[in-house]
Amino acid sequence: MNFSAPLSRNHFHPAWLLLPVPPLVAFLCDGLADTGPLRLALFLRLACAALLLGALFGLRGDALPGTGQRLLKELRAQLPGGLLALLLPGMFGWYLDGDSVPWAVGTFGLGCLLIGASAFGSEFEQRTLGNLLTQPISRSRIYLEKMAVVAALILLASLNLLLTLVTADGFHFDLQGFLEVLVVAVFALGSGPLFSLLSRSTLAGIVFTVTVPGGLFALSLLVFDLAYRWLRPGEELPMPSVSWVLGLGAPVYLLTTLLWGWRAFATLQLRDGGAGGRSSTALHPLSRPVDRLLAAVLPPRHALAQLVRKELRIHVVPWLVAGLTVGLWALGLGIRWSAPESEAARTLNDVGTLSVFAGMLGSLGFIIAGTAAVAEERELGTLENQLSQPISLARQWVVKAGVAAILAITLGALLPAGLIWLSFDAAKLQATFGELPGIAGVAYGTVFVLLLTLSLYASSVARNTMMATATAVFIGGGLACLIAGLGMAGGTWLNSVMERHVEQWPPNVNVPAWAPSAAALEQLAVASLAVVGGLVALAFLILGGRNFRRLVVPGATLARQLLGVGLALTLALGLGALVFSQLALLRAQANQAEAFVFLRASAAVAVREELRLGRLTEELAGQIGVATNATPEAVVDALIAREGNQAFVRIQERFQPKQPVIGGNPPFQMDPLLARRYGLVPALDTNTESPTSRTNAAPPATHRTDPALMKR
C-alpha cells in the first residue's frame, strides 16, 4: 500500500463516503436539530466531512505528483482508525441521552489510538517499510507527511466529537469533560507513532500508548504526594494540583515523544522485524531464557521441540502485555505502600476496580495469544516455508493452538488472578468474591474459551496481527448480538406463553412428577449455554485448522464459514429454547398446582367456619349447586367447577362477612393467588377498640393497601 504499488490500490476508498451519514441522519431525526446551535453544529460537522472528502477526491487522480500519492497512501492506511474516530461517535450521537456518551467517547479514543499507531505500524504489517525508506526523498519529509495526516485526522475527529456531544444538552457532556477526553488524542498523536516504531507493531503501539502515560501520571502523582506530605505533614495533595500535574506534564510528554519519534525514524534500520524477528526479542526478555530452557528439556533436533520454540518466538505481544501487567501491579503496590492515605491508594485498595482492570488485561492476553498464531507468520512471510515442512499440517495446527492456549491461560488468566490474590488479604477477597459458584465458573470459562478460539480462527484468515485482532472483535461482537437477539426473542415468546398458560389455568391440575425445580432449570440453562459455546469453539477451531493450510483465504470462504456457524448456532439455540420452554411450563404448572392445593385448603377452612355458623342458606346452596348439609370440601369443589380460579374470590364475597370501612375508604379485595405471589397478608384493623372486641372479631377478609399499589 505504498505509492510505488499500482495506482488502483491507492484510489479513493468508497468507505469514506459514510462520513456525512451521521450528520445527515441527525437532520432528519426529531429533537436533534430543533434549535439554532444544534443546526449550526450539524452544518459544521457536514463541513468537516466535506473537507476530508474534498481532499480525498482531489488526490485520486492518476497523474499525481509523488506527494499526492504518498498522502493518499497514508489516508488509505488510516481508513479503519479514521472511521472509528469520525463515523461511530456521530452514530452514537443519534440518541440524545447520557448513556450513549461512553460509547461515543470510547470509539473516539480507540480510533485516535489506532490512527497514531498505524502511522508506522501499518508499514511493518504490510511489509512496505523497505520501499518507504528507499524512496529518493528525505526521511524528515516522510515523517512530516505522516504526522500531518495523523494530526489532521485527530483534529477532525476531536472537532466532530466536540460538535456532537458538547453542543447538545441531552448528553450532559460539558467542555471540561471534552478536554479530559482530548488528552487521549494528544497521547495518541505523540505516543502512537513512537511506540509503533519501537515495537514494530500497531497493536503493541496501542498497548504502550495506553499504559505508559497512565503509569507516568500515577508515578508523578505519587512523587508530588510524597513531597507535599513531607513539606506539610498531615495534609493531602489538593485536587487542583492533579490538574496542574496533567496540564504541565501533557505538553512536555507530547514534545518529548514527538522528538523521540523523529529520532527513532531517522535512525531506523531495516532488519528482520515483526514479532518473530531478531530485533523484537527485546520486547520480552524471557524469550531467550525460555528458549534455552526448552532447548535443555526437549531434544534440539526433535521436530516438536523446534515447532514449540518457533511458536514461542512468534508470541511477543502476550509477553509484552504480561510485562506491563506486572509493572502496573508493582506501581500500584508502591503507591499503596508509600502513600496509603492518598486518593490513588484508596482507589487501588478497591478489589472490584482492580479485578475489572485485570480482567480487561487478561481478555486482551487471550485475544492476542490467538491472533498471533498464523497471522504473524503471514506478516513475516514465513507461512509458505512453514507449510512446506515435512510434518503433517494437522500436527502443526495442534502445536500452534496448544502453545497459544498455554500462553493465554498462563499470561491471561493465572497471572492476573495471581497478582490480585497477592495484592489483598483473604478476608477482603472473601468479602468481594465470596465462594465462586460453579455456574459463574462455567460461564467465565466458556467466555475465555470462545475468546481464544475466535482469535485463532481470525488469525487463520487475516494477513497480519492487527487485522486478526479487529476480525476477532468483529466476529465476537456479531456473535454477541446474535445471541442477545435470540435471547430477547426467546424471552418474549416464553413470557407470552406463560401468560396464556396462566390465563387458561385449569381448575383441577396435577403436579407433574418429573417437573424440574427452579434451581435445576437454572443449572440446565447454564450447562446448555456452556455446551453450545463449546461446540461453537470447536467449530471455529476446526475451521481455523482448514484455513491454516491456505496462504490466502478468500472472502467468499470466510463469509460461507461465518454464515454456517451462525445458522448452526441459531438452530441449536432455537431447539434448546424449545426444550427449555417446555420444562419451564412444567415448572409453572407445578407451581400453580401447589398454589391450587394451598388455596383449596384455605378456602375449605373458611367455608367450614361459615357452615358452623349456619350461613349456608337454601338459596345460597341452590346457587352453588350443593345440598345444605354439604361438606366444606364439596362446597369449594362446586364453586371451583362453576367459576374456575375466580372461585376463591367468590368464597370471600359469599362466606366471609364484610369488614367495616376504615377512614372512609372501602376495603380493596385481591385474588389470594396474587396476594400469595407478592407476599401480601390481610390487613389488620387498627381502629381503637377494646381488647375483648378485638379478640372476638373475625379476621379480616380483604387485603388493605393503596389501590394504585394493589393494581400494580
ABEGO torsion letter per residue (X at the ends): XBAABBAAAABBBAAAAAAAAAAAAAAABBGAAABAAAAAAAAAAAAAAAAAAAAAAAAABABBBAAAAAAAAAAAAAAAAAAAAAAAAAAAAABBBAAAAAAAAAAAAAAAAAAAAAAAAAAAAAGAAAAAAABBBBAAAAAAAAAAAAAAAAAAAAAAAAAAAAABAAAGBBAAAAAAAAAAAAAAAAAAAAAAAAAGBAAAAAAAAAAAAAAAAAAAAAAAAAAAAAABBGBBBBAAAAAAAAAAAAAAAAAAAAAAAAAAAAABBBBBBEAABAAAAAABAAAAAAAAAAAAABBAABAAAAAAAAAAAABAAAAAAAAAAAAAAAAAAAAAAABAABAAAAAAABAAAAAAAAAAAAAAAAAAAAAAAAAAAAAAGAAAAAAABBBBAAAAAAAAAAAAAAAAAAAAAAAAAAAAAAABBAAAAAAAAEBBBAAAAAAAAAAAAAAAAAAAAAAAABABAAAAAAAAAAAAAAAAAAAAAAAAAAAAAAAAAAAAAAAABBABBBBBAABBBAAAAAAAAAAAAAAAAAAAAAAAAAAAAAAAABABBBAAAAAAAAAAAAAAAAAAAAAAAAAAAAAAAAAAAAAAAAAAAAAAAAAAAAAAAAAAAGABBAAAAAAAGBBAABBAAAAAAAAAAAAEAAAAAAAAAAABBBBBBBGGBBBBBBBAAAAAAAGBBBBBBABBBBAAAAAABBBBABBBBBAAAAAX
